[in-house]
Amino acid sequence: MAETSLSLADLGPRICILGPSNSGKSTLADAIGRKAGLQVVHLDQLHHMPGTHWMPRPTEEFHALHDGAIMQDHWVIEGNYSSCMPSRFARASGVILLDVSTVRSLGRYLRRTWFERGRIGGLENAGERVTWEMIRYIAFSSSGKRRNYAALVERLMLPCVFASSSAAIHRLYTAWSLERR
């Protein structure tokens, strides 16, 4: 999949952002939401109970929250959660796929847990901490999932932007005049 030069407007009013853990999905969604006036939905916040250390909601409750969010007319949703992808893609008008390296994802994970407080897309009143479970997930699941997401997006009949590195993501911010918080 080659990187594209679509404008932000080309992606329409309902944008999905996919990518490996700690690739910058939440920050990009926030910047796009502010720029384009779209409601920002962080799937981690829907999937997990607020005020907990990432305790998942019951599946039916998460799916109901997800389905309610995608029924809105204008949104940017960041996160993967493959069980909900078919319904999300059916409503989406465009997709952004971030594909940073596993090493970059691990570095971002360590930085955000050690140095950032109140990160965009995090759970309210839930502290971040480094866990071996998350390190293993990023280190050993990311490469396979990255290939699967790329293949999935290739089959979609939607406008798609592919950013294959941190530099490519930075170019999106510049091209679309986006600002990070």
VOPAGU-2260 file (C-alpha; in pm, 1 decimal, decimal comma):
REM VOPAGU-2260
SITE   aa  ch    i         X         Y         Z
SITE  MET   A    0       0,0       0,0       0,0
SITE  ALA   A    1     149,9     331,9    -103,7
SITE  GLU   A    2     116,9     655,1      89,2
SITE  THR   A    3    -142,8     885,1     -62,0
SITE  SER   A    4    -181,5    1259,5     -78,2
SITE  LEU   A    5    -553,9    1289,5     -15,8
SITE  SER   A    6    -676,0    1603,3     154,4
SITE  LEU   A    7    -849,9    1582,8     488,6
SITE  ALA   A    8   -1175,1    1683,1     315,5
SITE  ASP   A    9   -1137,1    1384,3      79,5
SITE  LEU   A   10   -1189,2    1154,0     379,6
SITE  GLY   A   11   -1536,9    1290,7     446,5
SITE  PRO   A   12   -1727,4    1340,3     772,5
SITE  ARG   A   13   -1676,7     993,7     926,4
SITE  ILE   A   14   -1311,3     893,9     956,9
SITE  CYS   A   15   -1163,8     574,7    1105,8
SITE  ILE   A   16    -804,7     580,3    1230,3
SITE  LEU   A   17    -638,9     239,1    1267,5
SITE  GLY   A   18    -290,5     131,7    1363,1
SITE  PRO   A   19     -77,9     -46,4    1618,6
SITE  SER   A   20     -88,7      40,0    1984,5
SITE  ASN   A   21      92,5     366,2    2062,5
SITE  SER   A   22     119,0     474,3    1698,9
SITE  GLY   A   23     -38,1     817,8    1752,8
SITE  LYS   A   24    -403,8     742,0    1673,1
SITE  SER   A   25    -550,4     933,9    1967,2
SITE  THR   A   26    -341,9    1246,1    1913,8
SITE  LEU   A   27    -418,0    1248,9    1540,8
SITE  ALA   A   28    -791,3    1198,2    1601,9
SITE  ASP   A   29    -792,7    1487,4    1848,2
SITE  ALA   A   30    -617,3    1717,7    1599,7
SITE  ILE   A   31    -850,5    1617,5    1314,1
SITE  GLY   A   32   -1157,5    1656,9    1533,3
SITE  ARG   A   33   -1059,6    2010,6    1630,4
SITE  LYS   A   34    -966,2    2107,1    1273,4
SITE  ALA   A   35   -1269,2    1953,8    1097,9
SITE  GLY   A   36   -1529,3    1998,1    1371,5
SITE  LEU   A   37   -1581,6    1623,6    1410,6
SITE  GLN   A   38   -1678,7    1443,5    1729,8
SITE  VAL   A   39   -1374,4    1249,5    1851,7
SITE  VAL   A   40   -1433,9     893,7    1973,7
SITE  HIS   A   41   -1155,3     704,2    2147,6
SITE  LEU   A   42   -1250,0     336,2    2139,7
SITE  ASP   A   43   -1031,2     257,6    2442,0
SITE  GLN   A   44   -1257,1     489,4    2644,3
SITE  LEU   A   45   -1566,5     305,4    2524,7
SITE  HIS   A   46   -1414,0     -40,2    2575,7
SITE  HIS   A   47   -1285,8      18,7    2929,4
SITE  MET   A   48   -1461,2     126,5    3247,2
SITE  PRO   A   49   -1372,9     484,8    3347,3
SITE  GLY   A   50   -1170,6     527,5    3664,1
SITE  THR   A   51   -1027,1     174,8    3646,8
SITE  HIS   A   52    -688,7      49,7    3539,9
SITE  TRP   A   53    -812,0     -56,7    3197,4
SITE  MET   A   54   -1085,9    -296,1    3313,9
SITE  PRO   A   55   -1297,3    -390,6    3009,4
SITE  ARG   A   56   -1670,1    -328,2    3000,8
SITE  PRO   A   57   -1898,6    -620,8    2924,3
SITE  THR   A   58   -1882,5    -691,4    2548,5
SITE  GLU   A   59   -2249,8    -611,7    2487,3
SITE  GLU   A   60   -2214,5    -274,1    2660,9
SITE  PHE   A   61   -1903,8    -186,6    2457,5
SITE  HIS   A   62   -2073,8    -284,7    2130,4
SITE  ALA   A   63   -2378,6     -74,4    2219,3
SITE  LEU   A   64   -2157,9     229,5    2290,7
SITE  HIS   A   65   -1964,3     170,9    1967,9
SITE  ASP   A   66   -2281,5     133,7    1761,2
SITE  GLY   A   67   -2426,8     450,0    1913,7
SITE  ALA   A   68   -2110,8     644,1    1825,5
SITE  ILE   A   69   -2100,0     531,2    1461,5
SITE  MET   A   70   -2464,9     625,0    1406,7
SITE  GLN   A   71   -2372,2     993,8    1444,5
SITE  ASP   A   72   -2327,8    1194,7    1125,3
SITE  HIS   A   73   -1981,9    1343,5    1190,9
SITE  TRP   A   74   -1698,1    1168,6    1372,3
SITE  VAL   A   75   -1338,8    1061,2    1379,5
SITE  ILE   A   76   -1296,4     729,1    1560,8
SITE  GLU   A   77    -957,8     599,6    1662,5
SITE  GLY   A   78    -887,3     246,0    1767,4
SITE  ASN   A   79    -899,1    -100,4    1626,1
SITE  TYR   A   80   -1129,4    -349,8    1804,7
SITE  SER   A   81   -1174,0    -581,5    1508,7
SITE  SER   A   82   -1505,2    -723,1    1631,3
SITE  CYS   A   83   -1664,6    -385,8    1551,5
SITE  MET   A   84   -1476,5    -305,0    1231,2
SITE  PRO   A   85   -1740,0    -428,4     982,1
SITE  SER   A   86   -2012,2    -199,3    1118,4
SITE  ARG   A   87   -1766,7      91,2    1156,7
SITE  PHE   A   88   -1642,2      57,5     799,7
SITE  ALA   A   89   -1999,9      35,9     671,7
SITE  ARG   A   90   -2060,5     387,2     812,3
SITE  ALA   A   91   -1714,1     534,9     748,1
SITE  SER   A   92   -1639,8     781,2     470,0
SITE  GLY   A   93   -1260,2     748,3     494,1
SITE  VAL   A   94    -977,9     561,6     669,3
SITE  ILE   A   95    -633,6     655,4     796,1
SITE  LEU   A   96    -391,6     369,2     863,3
SITE  LEU   A   97     -86,6     444,1    1076,0
SITE  ASP   A   98     192,9     190,2    1053,6
SITE  VAL   A   99     480,9     288,8    1279,1
SITE  SER   A  100     744,6      34,0    1371,9
SITE  THR   A  101     720,9    -188,9    1676,8
SITE  VAL   A  102    1029,5     -19,7    1823,6
SITE  ARG   A  103     863,1     320,7    1780,5
SITE  SER   A  104     541,4     193,1    1943,4
SITE  LEU   A  105     736,2      56,4    2241,4
SITE  GLY   A  106     920,6     387,0    2280,6
SITE  ARG   A  107     594,4     584,7    2269,6
SITE  TYR   A  108     440,3     348,3    2524,9
SITE  LEU   A  109     727,6     394,3    2769,8
SITE  ARG   A  110     729,0     772,5    2720,8
SITE  ARG   A  111     356,6     810,9    2775,1
SITE  THR   A  112     347,4     591,0    3085,0
SITE  TRP   A  113     653,1     744,0    3250,4
SITE  PHE   A  114     628,1    1109,8    3150,2
SITE  GLU   A  115     278,9    1205,3    3028,6
SITE  ARG   A  116     -17,5    1272,3    3253,5
SITE  GLY   A  117    -373,4    1299,1    3129,6
SITE  ARG   A  118    -289,0    1182,0    2779,5
SITE  ILE   A  119    -536,5    1220,2    2496,8
SITE  GLY   A  120    -746,0     905,7    2468,8
SITE  GLY   A  121    -658,3     782,9    2818,2
SITE  LEU   A  122    -907,8     679,2    3081,1
SITE  GLU   A  123   -1033,5     943,2    3319,5
SITE  ASN   A  124    -879,4     906,9    3667,6
SITE  ALA   A  125    -678,1     601,5    3561,0
SITE  GLY   A  126    -304,9     620,5    3598,6
SITE  GLU   A  127     -77,4     483,7    3332,3
SITE  ARG   A  128     188,7     233,0    3426,2
SITE  VAL   A  129     426,7       6,8    3241,1
SITE  THR   A  130     316,8    -356,6    3238,6
SITE  TRP   A  131     488,0    -662,2    3096,2
SITE  GLU   A  132     154,7    -762,5    2946,1
SITE  MET   A  133     143,7    -444,2    2736,8
SITE  ILE   A  134     511,8    -467,9    2640,7
SITE  ARG   A  135     455,8    -827,5    2521,1
SITE  TYR   A  136     141,4    -722,0    2333,6
SITE  ILE   A  137     323,3    -443,1    2148,9
SITE  ALA   A  138     638,9    -646,7    2085,9
SITE  PHE   A  139     479,9    -968,8    1967,3
SITE  SER   A  140     133,6    -882,2    1832,7
SITE  SER   A  141     202,7    -560,9    1646,9
SITE  SER   A  142     375,1    -692,6    1333,9
SITE  GLY   A  143     103,1    -946,8    1253,4
SITE  LYS   A  144    -175,1    -699,7    1323,8
SITE  ARG   A  145      -3,3    -433,8    1113,3
SITE  ARG   A  146      -4,2    -671,2     814,1
SITE  ASN   A  147    -367,9    -766,7     877,2
SITE  TYR   A  148    -481,1    -404,2     898,9
SITE  ALA   A  149    -298,9    -316,1     577,2
SITE  ALA   A  150    -462,8    -607,5     393,3
SITE  LEU   A  151    -802,8    -516,5     534,4
SITE  VAL   A  152    -776,4    -151,5     433,5
SITE  GLU   A  153    -659,4    -251,4      84,4
SITE  ARG   A  154    -995,3    -427,1      31,8
SITE  LEU   A  155   -1209,4    -135,8     147,7
SITE  MET   A  156   -1380,9      77,6    -111,2
SITE  LEU   A  157   -1312,3     395,5      86,5
SITE  PRO   A  158   -1065,3     681,4      49,7
SITE  CYS   A  159    -760,5     581,2     252,4
SITE  VAL   A  160    -449,7     756,2     375,6
SITE  PHE   A  161    -155,3     536,5     472,0
SITE  ALA   A  162     123,8     673,5     692,8
SITE  SER   A  163     409,8     424,3     716,4
SITE  SER   A  164     636,4     609,0     961,1
SITE  SER   A  165     649,3     885,5    1218,5
SITE  ALA   A  166     782,5    1114,9     944,8
SITE  ALA   A  167     480,0    1033,1     726,2
SITE  ILE   A  168     246,7    1110,4    1016,3
SITE  HIS   A  169     426,4    1441,9    1068,3
SITE  ARG   A  170     374,1    1518,9     697,5
SITE  LEU   A  171      -2,5    1466,9     747,0
SITE  TYR   A  172      -4,1    1720,0    1030,0
SITE  THR   A  173     175,9    1967,5     806,3
SITE  ALA   A  174     -28,3    1903,9     489,3
SITE  TRP   A  175    -360,1    1925,7     675,0
SITE  SER   A  176    -251,6    2218,5     901,9
SITE  LEU   A  177    -319,3    2013,8    1215,5
SITE  GLU   A  178    -199,1    2113,4    1560,8
SITE  ARG   A  179    -105,1    1882,0    1845,1
SITE  ARG   A  180    -214,8    1975,4    2197,1
